[in-house]
Amino acid sequence: MELGIALDPSEPGAPSQRWEELARLAEKRGLALVVVEASDGPEGPAESGRGEAPEAPAEGRPANESGAHIATTAGLDPWTAASWLSGRTTSISIGVSVPDTPAGSPTDAAAPFPTVVAKARQSLDALAPARLLTDASAWMSAPREASAEELSVLAAHGRPVVVPVDSAREVERLAALVPLTSAGLRPQRSPAVRARRRAGIDYESIPASLAGHAIEPGDTGYRGAASTYLRGGAPGLVLRPGTASEVADALGYARRHTHLPLGVRSAGHGISGRSTNTGGLVVDVGRMNGIEVLDRRQRLVRVGPGATWKQVSAALHPYGWALGSGDYGGVGVGGLATAGGIGLIGRAHGLTIDHLRAVELVLADGSQVRASADEHPDLFWAVRGAGANFGVGTAFEFQVDPVGLVGHAQLTLVTTDIAQALADYGRLASEAPRDTTVFFVTGQRRQGRWGVQLFAVVDSSDPDVVVERLTPFAQLGLLAQQQVVLSPYKDVMASAADVGPEGHRGFGEPVSRSAFLPELTPEFARDAANLLRSGKVYFFELRAMGGAIADVPAGETAFSHRASAFQVTAMGPDHHALDTVWDPLRHHFDGLYLSFETDPRPERLHDAFPPAVLERLREVKRRYDPGNLFRDNFNIDPHPGARTASADALEHSDALEHQGPRP
């Protein structure tokens, strides 16, 4: 227990300088909380928001800490006082009572408007991270004359206690009582952080190996850890293991919390995956980002799941090597290396998973295994295409390719005939030599025209070859902008922005649909043009496949749709609007790519995996995760039809996902 102070709200004209002195002294002496309350005026203090005035008896108002309680005199706005005290102190928690604000007229100066109050709360929380308490139920009041014994009794119940004072002498009196009541049990986190803990999570049992890097709601780094690149979130706890043993500890903790959603994150760029959630757990392996060369002669490298492809390409460049890796360098290795990896050198060098030679995983029961063609071959087959269902990858061994300078192009074109542009692109991309991979991106029409962006890589250092390959694509519309360079592959990945210490700032919920397209026919071009004319799609992409991707037999990995010519992605404002224009195209498709799909309904699994493949995956799931711990990323249920607590938690998580944007 820690004790604190409070100014007497009935004292007239208390100077702000004295409030500052008392708050800073409380902080210096290790007290926990400064509460700012408004008074009703000279006659007496306002109610505390708890139905308790400061002079109420201490009995029956439990707490585990005491704090500095500053009640403002008449006429002083509590937000102003709280903001000012936040700026004049450095670490002590600041409490300001913010009752629920009913909807009212924005022109009524006497009635706080809910959105204004909410914004004020967010602003103060941003200015004083992990220090703000706005729920009056998070603290209790004790009378000025409360004895050490009385405060000690209150301390056994788990909430801070605030005590009125009017002098530095009383601050020192309370500080002197701390050794009598705390017994060295001062919590590591402030009252402001603990007040935001989620029900159903045993924060006190976080393994010692993880506690130092764990992030809770209210922690300084929580905002960046809660969200991902495209997705808002509000998890109850983010665990950040740095070793395989710590991953095992994190999964042991997750097994004790199977009633909660469980997300696994590498770099936080996943569109489909549940790398964040609401109220659940997230295991973030971003700290595990090492990259090392194991065998230079065989071009064998070992990469941690938290490394980004920008980092990987930079590390491989001095050796003259490259590893195909999607189209954006900020994506993490862990998610892409277990899903597929359809990238800008895919037609020349295949999918990312085609270069995987071994993967180290921590399984649901905490055991650590190595999967390869010779060790746990069934698991090695499964993780290459459906890896999120079987364990947490802690290291990936790849055999990479020698790649020199490549032709890297970004072309912007304008067209009034999007159907013709799609049809021409489909023909050109399919007929191009396998050294050429071109992605097609467009969106909503502007003034009767579509802007089309082409992202291309030609695996050749010969400028004439690059020009020859790309010239036909430049005629898909009116060429408005072009950038064509010879560059190392690392520069293709280098355009990704580095994520700073503040983390991601995603918000809302991405809504995306994905499919594999065997052939881009004129009929598909017509139907896709109708989808784009609807205005219900703001992003539409075609990724060219074929070439080396199709060289691998379909049964060699869980990624089953090798023969497809293109992968298609569409993003829209909400599920219903997108489905109304996407569903008419389904007869053109054969399967889907889970990485870009946000519809978590079980039937999507049947789109992603042919029946025989899905049944084989279920067998592997029953062997390595029979309790279905890994269930939040397009769950391959080992026991379909059986009702479990895990299924209930997943259903609850999905319901939250579809309620709309999250904080």
C-alpha positions in Angstrom: 0.0 0.0 0.0 1.1 3.6 -0.7 -0.5 6.6 0.9 -1.3 10.0 -0.7 -2.6 13.5 -0.2 -5.6 15.6 -1.0 -6.4 19.3 -0.8 -9.5 20.2 1.1 -12.0 21.2 -1.5 -13.8 23.5 1.0 -10.7 25.6 1.5 -11.3 28.9 -0.3 -8.9 30.2 -2.9 -6.3 27.4 -2.7 -3.4 28.7 -4.8 -2.4 26.6 -7.9 1.3 26.9 -6.8 0.5 25.0 -3.6 -1.3 22.3 -5.6 1.7 21.9 -7.7 4.0 21.7 -4.7 1.8 19.1 -3.0 1.5 17.0 -6.1 5.2 17.1 -6.8 6.0 16.2 -3.2 3.5 13.3 -3.3 5.3 12.1 -6.4 8.7 12.5 -4.8 7.7 10.5 -1.8 6.4 7.7 -3.9 2.7 8.2 -3.6 0.4 6.8 -6.2 -2.3 9.1 -7.4 -3.4 12.7 -7.6 -7.2 13.0 -8.0 -8.7 16.2 -9.4 -12.3 16.9 -8.6 -14.6 19.9 -9.0 -16.4 21.4 -6.0 -19.9 22.7 -5.9 -18.7 26.0 -4.6 -17.7 27.7 -1.4 -20.4 25.8 0.6 -18.8 22.4 0.1 -17.3 19.7 -2.1 -19.0 18.0 -5.0 -19.9 14.4 -4.8 -17.0 12.2 -5.8 -18.9 10.3 -8.4 -18.9 7.3 -6.1 -21.7 8.5 -3.8 -19.0 9.3 -1.2 -17.8 12.6 0.1 -14.2 12.9 1.2 -15.2 13.1 4.9 -17.2 9.8 4.8 -15.9 7.1 7.2 -13.1 4.9 5.9 -14.9 1.7 6.8 -16.1 -0.3 3.8 -14.1 1.5 1.1 -11.3 -0.9 0.3 -8.1 0.0 -1.6 -4.6 -1.3 -2.1 -3.0 2.1 -2.4 -3.5 5.6 -1.4 -2.9 8.6 -3.5 -2.8 12.4 -3.6 -6.3 13.7 -3.8 -6.5 17.3 -5.0 -10.1 18.7 -5.2 -10.4 22.0 -7.1 -12.2 25.0 -5.8 -15.2 26.5 -7.4 -14.9 27.6 -11.0 -11.8 25.6 -11.9 -12.3 23.1 -14.7 -11.0 19.7 -13.6 -9.6 18.9 -17.1 -7.5 22.1 -16.9 -6.2 21.2 -13.5 -5.5 17.6 -14.5 -3.7 18.6 -17.7 -1.7 21.2 -15.8 -0.7 18.8 -13.0 0.2 16.2 -15.6 2.7 18.7 -17.1 4.1 19.6 -13.8 4.8 16.1 -12.7 6.4 13.2 -14.4 5.1 9.8 -13.3 2.4 10.0 -10.7 -1.1 8.9 -11.9 -3.6 11.7 -12.4 -7.3 11.0 -11.7 -10.1 13.1 -12.9 -13.7 12.0 -12.4 -15.6 11.9 -15.8 -19.2 10.7 -15.3 -21.1 9.4 -18.3 -22.1 12.2 -20.5 -25.6 12.0 -21.9 -26.3 13.1 -25.4 -27.2 16.8 -25.5 -27.2 19.9 -27.7 -23.8 21.0 -28.9 -25.0 24.6 -28.4 -25.7 24.2 -24.7 -22.6 25.6 -23.0 -23.6 24.3 -19.6 -23.9 20.6 -20.8 -20.7 18.7 -21.7 -21.0 17.2 -25.2 -20.1 13.4 -25.3 -17.7 13.6 -28.2 -15.9 16.6 -26.7 -15.5 14.9 -23.4 -14.2 11.8 -25.2 -11.7 13.8 -27.2 -10.5 15.6 -24.1 -9.9 12.2 -22.4 -8.0 11.0 -25.4 -5.9 14.1 -25.6 -4.9 14.1 -22.0 -4.1 10.4 -22.2 -1.9 11.1 -25.2 -0.1 13.9 -23.3 0.4 11.9 -20.2 0.6 8.3 -21.4 -0.3 5.6 -18.9 -1.1 8.1 -16.1 -4.7 9.0 -16.6 -7.6 7.6 -14.6 -11.1 8.8 -15.5 -13.3 6.3 -13.8 -14.0 7.3 -10.3 -14.7 3.7 -9.3 -10.9 3.1 -9.7 -10.1 4.8 -6.4 -11.6 5.2 -2.9 -11.5 8.1 -0.4 -10.4 8.0 3.2 -11.0 10.7 5.8 -8.1 13.1 6.7 -7.8 11.5 10.2 -7.6 7.9 9.0 -5.0 6.0 11.0 -2.3 3.7 9.7 -4.3 0.7 10.8 -7.4 1.9 9.1 -5.5 2.5 5.9 -3.9 -0.9 6.1 -7.3 -2.5 6.3 -8.5 -0.6 3.3 -5.3 -1.6 1.4 -6.3 -5.2 1.4 -9.1 -4.7 -1.1 -7.3 -3.7 -4.3 -8.0 -0.1 -5.2 -6.1 3.1 -4.5 -7.2 5.3 -1.5 -7.0 9.1 -1.7 -6.7 11.1 1.5 -7.4 14.9 1.8 -4.5 17.1 3.1 -3.8 20.8 3.1 -0.1 21.0 4.0 3.3 19.5 3.2 3.4 18.2 6.8 0.4 15.9 6.1 2.1 14.7 2.9 5.1 13.7 5.0 3.0 12.1 7.6 1.3 9.9 5.0 4.6 9.1 3.3 6.1 8.0 6.7 3.3 5.4 6.9 4.2 3.7 3.7 6.7 1.3 5.3 4.1 0.3 7.8 1.5 -0.6 5.1 3.3 -1.6 1.9 5.7 -4.1 3.3 7.6 -3.9 0.1 4.7 -5.1 -2.0 4.5 -2.0 -4.2 3.1 -3.0 -7.6 5.2 -2.5 -10.7 2.4 -0.7 -12.6 0.6 2.5 -11.7 -3.0 2.7 -10.6 -3.8 4.2 -14.0 -2.5 1.1 -15.8 -4.0 -1.4 -13.4 -7.4 0.2 -13.7 -7.5 -0.7 -17.4 -6.9 -4.4 -16.9 -9.4 -6.7 -18.6 -11.5 -9.1 -16.7 -10.7 -12.8 -17.2 -6.9 -12.2 -17.5 -4.6 -13.3 -14.6 -2.1 -10.5 -14.9 -0.3 -11.5 -11.7 0.6 -15.0 -13.2 2.4 -13.7 -16.2 5.6 -15.8 -16.4 8.7 -14.0 -15.1 10.4 -14.6 -18.4 7.8 -12.5 -20.1 6.8 -9.9 -17.6 9.5 -7.4 -18.4 8.3 -7.0 -22.0 4.6 -7.6 -21.6 2.3 -4.7 -22.6 -1.0 -4.1 -20.9 -3.8 -1.6 -21.7 -2.6 1.7 -20.2 1.2 1.0 -20.7 3.1 3.6 -22.5 3.6 1.4 -25.6 0.1 0.0 -25.6 -1.3 2.1 -28.4 1.3 0.9 -30.9 1.2 -2.7 -29.7 -2.6 -2.9 -29.8 -3.0 -1.9 -33.5 -1.5 -3.4 -36.6 -0.8 -1.9 -40.0 -4.4 -1.9 -41.2 -6.3 -3.0 -38.1 -7.3 -1.4 -34.9 -7.4 -3.5 -31.8 -7.7 -3.5 -28.0 -6.1 -6.7 -26.7 -6.1 -7.3 -23.0 -2.4 -8.4 -23.0 0.5 -8.5 -25.5 3.3 -10.9 -24.7 6.6 -10.3 -26.5 8.8 -13.4 -26.2 12.4 -13.1 -27.4 13.3 -16.8 -27.5 11.7 -20.1 -28.3 11.6 -21.0 -24.6 9.8 -17.7 -23.9 7.3 -18.5 -26.7 6.6 -21.8 -24.9 6.0 -19.8 -21.7 3.6 -17.6 -23.6 1.7 -20.5 -24.9 1.5 -22.1 -21.5 -0.1 -18.9 -20.3 -2.5 -19.0 -23.3 -3.5 -22.5 -22.4 -4.7 -21.1 -19.0 -6.8 -18.5 -20.9 -8.5 -20.5 -23.6 -11.7 -18.6 -23.0 -10.0 -15.6 -24.7 -9.0 -14.9 -28.3 -5.4 -15.7 -29.1 -3.5 -13.8 -31.8 0.0 -14.4 -33.1 1.9 -11.5 -34.7 5.3 -11.2 -36.5 5.4 -7.6 -37.9 1.7 -6.7 -37.8 1.0 -6.4 -41.5 -1.5 -9.3 -41.9 -4.8 -8.4 -43.6 -6.6 -11.7 -42.8 -4.9 -12.8 -39.6 -6.0 -12.1 -36.1 -2.7 -10.5 -35.0 -4.7 -8.3 -32.8 -8.1 -8.7 -31.1 -10.4 -7.2 -28.6 -9.9 -8.2 -25.0 -7.7 -11.2 -25.7 -4.1 -12.3 -25.8 -1.5 -11.5 -28.5 1.8 -13.3 -28.8 4.1 -10.9 -30.6 7.4 -12.4 -31.9 8.7 -9.2 -33.3 11.7 -9.3 -31.0 12.8 -12.5 -32.7 14.3 -10.9 -35.8 17.7 -12.3 -36.3 19.1 -13.1 -39.7 22.2 -15.3 -40.2 23.9 -17.2 -43.1 24.2 -20.9 -42.2 25.9 -22.2 -45.3 27.3 -19.9 -47.9 27.9 -22.6 -50.5 24.3 -23.8 -50.4 22.9 -20.3 -49.9 21.2 -21.4 -46.7 20.0 -18.7 -44.3 18.2 -18.7 -41.0 15.6 -16.0 -40.3 13.6 -15.1 -37.2 9.8 -14.6 -37.6 9.9 -11.0 -36.5 12.3 -9.8 -39.2 10.8 -7.9 -42.1 11.4 -8.6 -45.7 13.1 -5.3 -46.1 15.6 -6.4 -43.4 16.0 -9.8 -45.1 16.7 -8.4 -48.5 19.2 -5.9 -47.1 21.1 -8.8 -45.3 21.2 -11.0 -48.4 22.3 -8.2 -50.8 26.0 -8.3 -50.0 26.1 -12.0 -51.1 24.3 -11.3 -54.4 21.2 -13.3 -53.1 17.5 -12.6 -52.9 14.4 -14.3 -51.6 11.0 -13.6 -53.1 8.8 -12.0 -50.5 5.5 -10.4 -51.6 5.5 -6.8 -52.7 6.1 -4.8 -49.6 9.2 -4.9 -47.4 7.5 -4.0 -44.2 5.7 -7.4 -44.0 7.0 -9.8 -41.4 8.6 -13.2 -42.2 6.5 -15.3 -39.9 3.1 -14.8 -41.4 4.1 -14.8 -45.1 6.5 -17.7 -44.8 3.6 -19.9 -43.5 0.9 -18.7 -46.0 2.6 -18.7 -49.4 4.3 -15.5 -50.5 3.2 -14.3 -54.0 5.8 -11.8 -54.8 7.3 -9.6 -57.5 9.9 -12.2 -58.5 7.4 -15.1 -58.1 7.2 -16.1 -61.8 11.0 -16.3 -61.9 11.7 -17.9 -58.5 8.4 -19.3 -57.1 6.6 -18.7 -53.8 8.4 -17.8 -50.6 7.4 -21.2 -49.1 9.1 -23.0 -52.1 12.4 -21.9 -50.6 11.7 -23.1 -47.1 13.9 -26.0 -46.1 13.1 -26.2 -42.4 11.1 -24.4 -39.7 11.4 -24.4 -36.0 8.1 -24.3 -34.1 6.7 -24.2 -30.7 3.6 -26.4 -30.6 0.4 -25.9 -28.6 1.7 -28.0 -25.7 4.9 -26.0 -25.5 7.2 -28.5 -27.1 9.8 -27.3 -29.6 10.1 -29.2 -32.9 12.0 -28.8 -36.1 10.0 -29.6 -39.3 11.6 -30.4 -42.6 11.4 -33.0 -45.4 13.1 -35.4 -43.0 11.7 -34.3 -39.6 8.0 -34.2 -39.0 7.4 -34.1 -42.8 3.6 -34.0 -42.3 3.9 -30.8 -40.2 6.4 -29.4 -42.8 3.9 -30.0 -45.5 1.1 -28.3 -43.5 2.9 -25.2 -42.4 3.7 -24.3 -46.0 0.2 -22.8 -46.7 -1.7 -23.2 -43.5 1.0 -22.6 -40.9 -1.0 -20.4 -38.5 -3.0 -23.4 -37.3 -0.2 -25.5 -36.1 2.3 -23.6 -34.0 4.4 -20.5 -33.6 7.3 -20.4 -36.0 10.5 -19.3 -34.2 13.0 -19.7 -37.0 12.9 -20.3 -40.7 15.6 -21.8 -42.9 15.5 -20.8 -46.5 17.6 -21.7 -49.5 17.8 -18.4 -51.4 18.6 -17.6 -55.1 21.4 -15.7 -56.7 19.8 -12.5 -58.0 21.7 -9.6 -59.5 20.3 -6.3 -60.7 16.6 -6.4 -61.7 14.4 -4.1 -63.7 12.0 -2.5 -61.3 9.1 -0.5 -62.7 6.2 1.5 -61.4 3.9 2.7 -64.1 0.8 4.9 -63.7 -1.8 4.8 -66.5 -5.2 6.3 -67.1 -8.0 4.6 -69.0 -11.7 5.1 -69.6 -12.2 1.4 -70.6 -11.3 -0.6 -67.6 -12.6 -3.8 -69.0 -10.3 -3.6 -72.0 -7.4 -2.7 -69.8 -8.0 -5.7 -67.6 -8.4 -8.1 -70.6 -5.2 -6.7 -72.2 -3.3 -7.0 -68.9 -4.4 -10.6 -68.4 -3.1 -11.6 -71.9 0.2 -9.8 -71.5 0.9 -11.0 -68.0 0.1 -14.6 -68.9 2.2 -14.6 -72.1 5.2 -12.7 -70.6 8.4 -14.7 -70.1 8.8 -16.1 -66.6 11.4 -13.5 -65.8 8.7 -10.8 -65.8 6.1 -10.4 -63.0 3.6 -7.5 -63.1 0.9 -6.6 -60.6 -2.1 -4.6 -61.6 -3.8 -2.2 -59.1 -6.8 0.1 -59.5 -9.6 1.5 -57.5 -12.5 3.8 -57.8 -13.3 5.8 -60.9 -12.5 9.5 -60.9 -14.3 11.8 -63.4 -15.0 8.9 -65.7 -11.4 7.5 -65.6 -9.6 4.9 -63.8 -6.0 5.2 -62.6 -4.1 2.0 -63.0 -0.8 1.3 -61.3 1.5 -1.4 -62.5 4.2 -2.8 -60.2 6.7 -4.9 -62.1 10.0 -6.7 -61.7 12.0 -8.1 -64.6 14.7 -10.5 -63.4 17.3 -9.2 -65.8 20.2 -6.7 -65.6 20.0 -5.9 -69.3 18.2 -2.6 -69.9 17.1 -3.6 -73.4 15.4 -6.7 -72.1 13.7 -4.7 -69.4 12.4 -2.2 -71.9 11.3 -5.0 -74.2 9.4 -6.8 -71.5 7.6 -3.7 -70.1 6.8 -1.7 -73.3 3.5 -3.7 -74.0 2.3 -3.0 -70.5 2.8 0.7 -70.9 0.2 0.7 -73.6 -2.7 -0.4 -71.4 -3.8 3.2 -71.1 -2.5 6.7 -71.3 0.9 6.7 -69.6 0.8 9.4 -66.9 3.9 8.5 -64.9 6.7 6.1 -65.1 9.7 5.0 -63.1 11.9 2.2 -64.4 15.3 1.5 -62.9 17.9 -1.2 -62.7 18.3 -1.9 -59.0 19.2 -4.6 -56.5 16.2 -6.5 -55.1 16.8 -4.9 -51.7 15.8 -1.5 -53.2 12.5 -3.0 -54.4 11.8 -3.9 -50.7 13.3 -0.7 -49.3 10.4 1.6 -50.1 8.6 0.2 -47.0 8.6 2.6 -44.1 10.3 1.5 -40.9 8.0 1.1 -38.0 9.3 3.3 -35.2 9.2 2.7 -31.5 5.6 4.0 -31.4 4.4 1.0 -33.4 1.6 0.8 -35.9 -1.4 3.2 -35.9 -4.0 1.1 -37.8 -7.7 1.6 -37.1 -11.0 0.1 -38.0 -11.3 -3.3 -39.7 -10.1 -4.1 -43.2 -12.7 -5.7 -45.3 -11.1 -7.8 -48.1 -12.0 -10.7 -50.4 -9.5 -12.9 -52.2 -9.5 -15.5 -54.9 -7.4 -17.4 -57.3 -8.2 -16.9 -61.0 -7.3 -19.8 -63.4 -7.6 -17.5 -66.4 -8.4 -13.9 -67.0 -11.0 -14.2 -69.7 -13.0 -11.4 -71.4 -16.0 -12.5 -69.4 -14.0 -12.0 -66.1 -12.8 -8.6 -67.4 -16.3 -7.5 -68.0 -17.6 -8.7 -64.6 -14.6 -7.1 -62.8 -15.3 -3.9 -64.6 -18.9 -4.0 -63.3 -17.6 -4.5 -59.8 -15.3 -1.4 -60.2 -18.1 0.7 -61.6 -20.3 -0.1 -58.6 -18.2 2.2 -56.4 -18.2 -0.4 -53.6 -14.5 -1.3 -54.1 -11.7 1.1 -53.3 -8.8 -1.3 -54.0 -8.5 -4.0 -56.6 -5.4 -6.0 -57.3 -4.3 -8.7 -59.7 -1.1 -10.5 -58.9 0.4 -12.5 -61.8 1.3 -16.1 -61.1 2.5 -18.9 -63.3 6.1 -19.6 -64.2 8.1 -21.1 -61.4 5.1 -21.1 -59.1 3.4 -23.6 -61.3 6.5 -25.8 -61.4 5.9 -27.2 -57.9 3.5 -30.1 -57.8 0.2 -29.1 -56.2 0.4 -31.8 -53.5 3.9 -30.9 -52.3 2.6 -28.2 -50.0 -0.7 -27.2 -48.3 -0.7 -24.3 -50.8 -2.9 -26.0 -53.3 -3.7 -23.7 -56.2 -0.5 -23.8 -58.2 -2.1 -23.7 -61.6 -3.8 -20.3 -61.2 -2.8 -17.5 -63.4 -3.7 -14.7 -61.0 -4.5 -14.0 -57.4 -7.3 -11.4 -57.0 -7.9 -9.1 -54.1 -10.7 -6.5 -53.6 -11.2 -4.3 -50.6 -14.4 -2.4 -49.7 -16.1 -0.4 -46.9 -18.0 -3.2 -45.3 -18.8 -6.9 -45.6 -22.3 -6.6 -47.0 -21.5 -4.0 -49.6 -18.4 -5.9 -50.8 -20.2 -9.2 -51.0 -23.0 -7.9 -53.1 -20.5 -7.1 -55.9 -17.9 -9.8 -55.2 -20.3 -12.8 -55.1 -21.3 -12.4 -58.8 -17.6 -13.1 -59.7 -17.3 -16.3 -57.7 -18.0 -18.6 -60.7 -14.7 -17.4 -62.3 -12.6 -18.4 -59.3 -10.9 -21.6 -58.1 -9.9 -21.2 -54.5 -8.7 -18.3 -52.4 -5.5 -17.0 -50.8 -6.1 -16.8 -47.0 -3.6 -14.0 -46.5 -5.9 -11.4 -48.1 -9.3 -12.8 -47.0 -11.1 -11.2 -44.0 -14.3 -13.4 -44.1 -13.6 -15.9 -41.3 -16.6 -18.1 -41.9 -15.8 -21.8 -42.0 -16.9 -22.1 -45.6 -13.9 -20.1 -46.6 -11.7 -23.0 -45.7 -13.4 -25.1 -48.4 -12.5 -22.4 -50.9 -8.9 -22.3 -49.8 -8.3 -26.0 -49.6 -9.6 -28.8 -51.8 -11.5 -31.5 -49.8 -8.6 -34.0 -49.7 -6.1 -31.3 -48.6 -8.5 -30.0 -45.9 -9.0 -33.5 -44.5 -5.2 -34.1 -44.5 -4.8 -30.7 -42.6 -7.3 -31.8 -40.0 -5.3 -35.0 -39.4 -2.2 -32.9 -38.9 -4.1 -30.6 -36.6 -5.4 -33.5 -34.5 -1.8 -34.7 -34.1 -0.1 -31.4 -33.2 -2.9 -29.2 -31.8 -5.8 -31.5 -30.7 -7.1 -28.8 -28.2 -7.3 -26.2 -31.0 -5.3 -23.6 -29.2 -4.4 -21.9 -32.6 -7.9 -21.2 -33.7 -8.1 -17.5 -34.6 -6.8 -17.4 -38.1 -9.2 -19.4 -40.4 -9.4 -22.2 -38.0 -8.9 -25.8 -39.2 -10.9 -27.4 -36.5 -9.5 -30.8 -35.6 -13.0 -32.0 -34.5 -15.5 -30.2 -36.7 -19.0 -30.3 -35.1 -17.8 -30.5 -31.5 -18.6 -27.5 -29.3 -15.6 -26.3 -27.2 -14.7 -23.3 -25.1 -12.2 -22.5 -27.9 -15.1 -22.4 -30.4 -17.1 -20.2 -28.2 -14.2 -17.7 -27.8 -13.6 -17.7 -31.5 -17.3 -17.0 -32.2 -17.3 -14.1 -29.7 -14.1 -12.7 -31.3 -15.6 -12.9 -34.8 -18.7 -11.1 -33.5 -16.6 -8.3 -32.3 -14.6 -8.2 -35.5 -17.8 -7.6 -37.5 -19.3 -4.9 -35.2 -17.3 -2.2 -37.1 -14.2 -0.1 -36.5 -12.5 -0.6 -33.2 -10.7 1.9 -31.0 
